[in-house]
Amino acid sequence: RLEPLLGRPLRIECGAPHGWRTQARLAAKARAAPPYGVGLAGRHHSRRPGAPAGLELGLYRAGTHVVEAIPECRTHAPEINRAVAALEQACLVAGVRGLCDDCDDAPKSSSSSDSPQGGDIRYAQLQLERATGRVALTLVWNAAGAKDAAPGPARLANALWPDASAPHSDLWASIWVHYRGDATGRKSNAIFRVDDDDDDVAFGGPKKRAKHWAQLRGTSALSVEPLFLFSENHRRRDRHRPTGQTTSKKQPSPTTKTLDWGLELRFSPLVFRQANLAAFAKLVEALEPWVPEGADCCELYAGVGALGLSLRPKLAALRCSDGNPHCVACFEAAERDQDRRYASRGEDLAPASYVPLPAADAIHVDAVGADLLLVDPPRKGLDAEVIAALTADGWDRDGPCAAVERIIYVSCGFDAFERDLAALRRDWDLVHAEGHVFFPGSDHLETLAVFDRRRKGSGRPKRAGSSTKERPPPASGRSTRRDSSTTHSNKEPHASSSRGSPNRASSARRSKKHAPGRRSSSSSGD
């Protein structure tokens, strides 16, 4: 459906069909045990025949909460499958169970699909650290807190990782437990509790005890993941375009600055992480030639900053935002590491900042003065406020997007992308699009699209019906780097004040004060 607009076939990039998934979130169910089982330290204990014991991990059957086990799943990286098998065996040893309706501690009314369940573990999240082959494990425990869960977490940690003083084991990078019980214990698709004050305490916040999170093993709160680990250019780890890399006639000529091939992202259990990092890295490589050197970049829906930080060597300024506040600590840790690496070579990077705001609010502050807009929204697509700010209905000379000349859109939901495309085409030309398959074997497609503003002279952009003839993107962006003091506002926006007052946002951008809650490279320390 994009090909008529492009005037050519749509290129689609697809990677290996097996072993690509480096993150798995699996539901747990208890499994029946034989009459005699082996407990911790090899001691035998008796159970009634068929009594639930241990667990099996899998996925919910469509439309139900019935867990279907997926042993040796072919989409999982082999290390994930080994970790699943080790966890299932350790639960038998430690006497830890998955959720069940006929456990001894389950309420008698458990025949209802909404009734509470017994058992210990609700879910398990497994994240592979590709550089080490170790797995960061997060256990979602069916208890309100550590006191209610004891002694199960400690027993299971001992079975998985006997030497508690070791920084890591052969298989595990870290083990976390998240207490996810509540007053009702009702079944839910929500894996993590994300509205608690102590979430930031566990992952980079104040140094005090968290109520719903505990690190059982390991020394680091954040996992480290080199984005371009398996790229042929990862070993270079410099800012120069690899020899032999070419561009199409519709793309800018090669420049002296390119991606940060040594970028190491940080993740916690509460932030979004691509399941197929290798495919995502290829998309970033495909995106880079469309970024003008010296661009002033605003990134909405930024997550942990993977796109923006990858492109930072090319940029004059980078401002990122996301509605998930847990992304801030991950972004800052990756940014500090990036600054240290470049400083060791005597090179400077563009000023970078991060504000925890949803895109509908952030666009009225972060987009002011930006000539490049990066968007990577969830499957629902762009927020209505973002579309309005980018199209003629909401555009004006003093609006937040008045300076934006290019949009790079990474879509993970094609239906939503088609809707947004129809709205953007009134004022923007689609100059490039390609597809990337992140989930081989499915019908899901990620779409990378590049839009350039359609102008006639220097006035208001044309309405729908004007010429949409494709043209090559410009070879370069801004020639001068903005001072870091001009990349921050002095006040966090509110929906009621910023959306209706673009001049106010513009004057805030010119202030040399940093916004409360705004995180920037010029103010953050090691």
N, C-alpha and C positions, 0 to 999 in steps of 0.2 A: 504493500500500500504506500510505501515511501518512494518506490522506484519512479513513478510518474513525476514526482516533484524533483527528484534528483536527475532524471534523464539518463540513468544508468542502473545496472543491477546493484542491489544492496549487498555489500560485502559482509560476510558473517564469519567471525572468528570462533572456533570451537577447539577446546583442549582435549586432554585424555579423558575417556569415558569412565575410567575406574581410578579409585585411589585419590580423588581430588579433594574430598571433604576433610578439612583440618579442624573443624569445630562440629561437635554433635551435642544436641540437647535431647536427652532421652528420658522417657517416662519409666518409672519402676513399678513392678508388680511382684508380689511374693510368689514363690513357687513351692509346690508340695515337696516335702522331705521324706526320706525313708524313716522307718521307726527309730533307727539309731543314727545319730549324727555325731560329727566330731566338733567339739567346741574349742575354745581358745586354749593354746598350749597342749593340744592333742588330747584333752580330756573328753571322754564320751558322755553324752547326755541323751536321755530318752525323750521322745515325743510321741504323741498319739499318731498312728499311721495317717499320712496325708496332711498332717498339720503344716501350715505355711512356714517356710523357713527360707532364708537367703532371698535372692531377688533375681529377676530377669529384666533386662533393659530393652526397650523398643520404642515403637511409635504408636500413637492412638489410631485405632481403626477409624476410618472416615466417619464423621458424625457421631462418634461415641467416645467414651472414656475407657474402652477396652484396649489394653496394651497388647500389641502383637510383637513378640520378640523378633529381633533381626540379627541373629548371630552371623558373624563374618560378613557384614554388609560390604558389598563390592564398591560402593561409592566412598566408604570411609578410607582414610589413609590407614595403612597396615598398623601403625602405632596406636591409632584409636581403637581398632579391634582388639589388639593385645591388651590395652588398658581396660576395655570393657570386660574381657574374660578374667583379668586379674581382680577387678572389683567384684565380680560375681562370686569368685572363689573366696575372696577375703570376707565377704559378707556371711558365707556359710561358716567360716572359721570363727568369726566374731559373734555369731548369733544375731546378726542384723537382718531385718526383713524389708522387703518392699511393701507398698500399700496393699491392703487386702480387706475384703469384706468379712471373712470368717476367721480373722485373727482373734486371739483370746481377749485383746483389748478393744476390739471393735464393738460399737453399740449394737444391741440386738435388733434395732430397726434398720439395719444396714441394707435391706433389700431395695430401698429407694435409691435412685441414681443421684439424688442430692444429699444423701445422708452422710454423716461422718464415717471415716474409715480408720482402721487400725494399721499398725505397721510403722516402720521407721523412716524410710527414704521415699520421698515423692518423685524427685527427678535427680539426674546427674548431668552435669555439663562437663564436657571434655574438650580442651583446647590444646592442640598440638603446637609445640614450639619447634618449628621446622629445622632450625639451626642445630638443636641439640637432640631432637628425637624424643624429648620428654613431654609429658602431658600434664597440664594444669587442670586439676580436678576440683569441681565445686559440687558438694552434696547438699541437696535441699531436704532438710530434715523435718519430719512431721511432728514438730514440737514447738512450743512457744518460746523456749529459751534453753540455755545450757543445762539448767537444773532439771528441767523436765526430760531432756534427752539423755542425760547421764545414765549409765556409763557407756552407752553405745558408740558415740563418736570417738572416744579415746580408744576403745577396743578395736574399732575398725582402723583407726590411724595406725595402731601398733601392728595390725595384721598386714597393712599395705606398705608401711615404711617403719620398720622396727627401730632404726637409729634416729631418734628425734633430734639429735644434735647435728646431723648431717645437713648441709645446705640443699641437697637434692639426693634423689635415689637414682638407680639406673633407669627406672621407668617414669617416675613422677618428678615434676618440677615444683609443684606446690599442691597442698590439699587445704581447701576451705570448706567450712560448713555454714549454711545459711538456714536459720531456724524459721520455718514457714508455717508453723501451726497457728491456729487461731481459735477463738472461742467455739466455733462450730465445727471446725475441721472439714468443712465441705469441700467436695471435689472442685477443681478449678484448672483452667488452662494457664493461668498466670504462674510463671515459673519462679520469679523473684519478687519479693516485696520491695517496691521502688519508691515508696512514699514515706520512708522513715527518716528521722533526723540523724540516725547514727550510720547511714550508708556511707557518707563522706568520711566519717571517723575511720572506717575500715580501709578506705582506699584513698589515702593521701590527705585526709582532713586533720582536725585537731587530734592531739595525742591523748586520747582517753578511751576507755573501754567501750566497745560497741555492744549493743544488746542483742542484735539479731545476726551478727557475723562473728566468726572466729576463724583464725588461721591455725590449722592443726599442725601443718608441716611446711617447711620452706622458709625462706628469708625475705623474699620480695613480695610486696603487695600487688605489683603490676607485672604482667608477663610481657616479654620483649619479643618482637617479631620483625626481622628484616623484610621489608616489603618486596624488594627485588632480589631475594635470595637466589632464585633459580634463573634469573635473567642472565644472558651472556655478558651483560655489561656490569653486573654487580661487582665483579672483582676490581673494576677500575676505581669506583668510589670517588670520582672527581666530578667536576662540573662541566667537562667538555663533551661535546657530542661524540659518540663512538665512531671510530673510523669505519667508513663503508655504509653508514646509515644514510639513506636517501629520502627524498620527499617527492610527492607527486607534483605535477605542474599546478595543481590547485592549492598546494600548501606553501607556506612561507619557505624561503631558502634557509639552509642550515645556519644556525647561529652559534656563537661561541659558548653559550650557556644552555644547559639542559637540565635534566632531572637530577635529584640527589640520589644517586644509585646506592649510597650507603645508609639511606634512611631506615631507622629502627623505630617502629611504631610501638606504642604501649597500649595494653588492654587490661581492663578489669572485668569481672563477671557482669557488671551493670551497664556496659556500653556495647554498641553494635559492632560486630566483627564479621567480615565477609567469610562465609564458609569455604569459598574457593579463592584463596589469596593469589594463587598463581594466575588465574584468569583475570582477577582484578588488576594485577600488576601489568598484564598485557594491555588492558584497557587504558591504564594511565600512560603507558608508552605511546599508544595510538593517539591519545589526547594531546600530548605535549607539543607537537609541531603547530597546533592551532592556537597556542598561547603566545601572544606577541611579547617579545623581550622588552622589559621595562614597564610592563603593565601594572596598573594599580588594581589589585584584585580583591573582590569581595566574594567569599564563599558562604552560601547558606546551606543548611542541613549538613554541616561539616563533619559530624561525628567526632572522631579523635583527630581529625585534620589530615587524613591520609592524602587527599588530593592536593590541598594547599601546601603542605610541607614538602611534598614531592616536587612541586613546581617552584618553590621559594627561590632557588638560585636564579631563576629567570625574571623575578618580579621586582618592582620598585617598592611595593607595599602589599601586605597580606592581612586581611581582617576576616576572621572565621567566627561562626556562631552556630549554635545548635540548642534545641530546647531541652536536651538532657544535661543537667548540671554535672553529672558524673564524668562527662567527657573532658572537663577542664583539666583535671589532674593528669590525665593521659596525654593531652596536648602539650601541657607545660613540660612534662618529663621528656617527651620526644624533642621538643623545641630546644631545651637546654642541651641535650646531647648533640643535636644538630649544630648549635652555636659553638660548642666546644670543638667539634671536629673541624669546622671551617676556620675557626680562630687559630687552631694549631697549624694551619697552612697559611696563615696570614691573610685570610680572605674574609670579607664582610658579607652578611646576608641582609636582605630587606627586613625592615621592622615587621614584626608579626604580633597579632593580638587575638584574643578569644573572648567572647562574651556569651554567657549561657542564656540565650534568648531564642524563642521560636522565630521562624523565618518571617512570619507575619509582622512581627515587631522589629526584628533586626534589619530588615530591608530599609526601614526609614532612618536608620543611623549608619549602618555599615556600608550601604551602597552609595552614600553621598560621596561624590568625587571619584568613584571607581569607574574605570573604563572597561573592565572585564568582570563578568558575573559568572561564577561557577555554582551550579545547582545540582544536587544529587538527592532528590526527595524520596520519601518512602513510596510504596506502591500506589498510594492515593494521588500522587502527583503534586503539582505546585499548589500552594494555598491561594485562595481567591485574592487575598491582599497582594500577593506577589505578582499575579497576573495583571491585576489592575494597575500596579505601579509601572509595569513594563509595557503596557499597551496604551493606545491613544486615549482610551477612556479615562486613564488616571495620569497620563504623562503631561508635564509642563516644564517650562525652562528652569524652574527652581525646584522641581521635584527630586526625590532621592535618586532616581535612575536617569537623570538628565544627561549625565556624562557617559553612561554605559553604551559602548559601541558593539560589543560582542557578548553573546551568551553561550556558554558551553553547558549543555544539559546532559546529565547521565540519568537515564530512566531505568527503573527496575519493574515498571508496570506498563505494558504497551497500550492498554486501553486508556489509561490516564494520560499517557504521552500523546496519543492521538487527539484527545480532548484539548490538551494544552497547546498542541501544534496548531489546531484550528484557531485558537484565540491569538497566538503569537503571530501567525502569518499575516494578520492585518497590518502589522507594522514592522515585521522582521522577515528577512529572507533566509530560508534554509539553504546553507551553502555546503553542508556535508552531513552525512549520517552513515553509521555502520552498526552492525549488530555483534554482540558478544554473548556466547552461551556460558553462563556460570553454573548451570545445573544440567550437565549432559544426561540425556535420556528423558528429559522433560520437554514440555513445549514452552518453557519460560525463556524470555529473551531480554537481555539488557541492551539498551539503545544509547549510543553516543551520538549526539546531534550538536551542530554548530550553527548559530544564528548570527547574522549581522544586521544592524539597524538599517532600515530603508529610509533614506533621506532624500529630499529635494532641496538643494541649497542648504541653508542652516536653520530652516524653520521647523514647523511641526511635522512629524513623520506622516507619510502618506497613509491613507485609509486603504481598506481592502479593495482589490480591483486594480491596483497599480502594478507595474511590471515586477515580476519576480525572477527575472533572468539571473542565473547564477553567475557569480564573479569570484575570482581568486581572493582570498583574504589578504589583508595588508601584511607586508613583510615585517613590520615592527610596530611597536606601540609607542608609549611615551619615551622620550629621550632622556629625561631627567628623573632622578629619584626624589620622591617626596620626603620631606623631613619627617622623622618619626613622631614629632609632636603634633602633626596634622592628621594622624591616622586614628585618633581617639576622640570620643565625645566627652563632655564634662558631666554628663548626666545620663543615666539609663533611661531609655524611652518607655513611656506607657502607651498603651494602645490608643487611649483617648487623646493624648497630647501630641504624639509624634505623627500619627497618620494624617491628622488634619492640619498640621503645621509644618510643611517641608522647610520653610525658611528658618524655623527654630532649630530643626535638625541640622541644617546647613551651618548655622552660626555655631552650634555646639561642636560640629566637626572641626571648626577653625580654632577652637580653644586649645590651649596647651595643657590643660588639666586632663587627667585620666578619669574615665567613668568609674564610679563605684561598681565593683564586680567585674570590671574589664581587666583582663590579664594580658600583659604585653611583654615583649622581649626586653624592653628598656627598663622595666621595673621589677621583673622576677629574678630571683637569685638562684644559686645552686642548692 
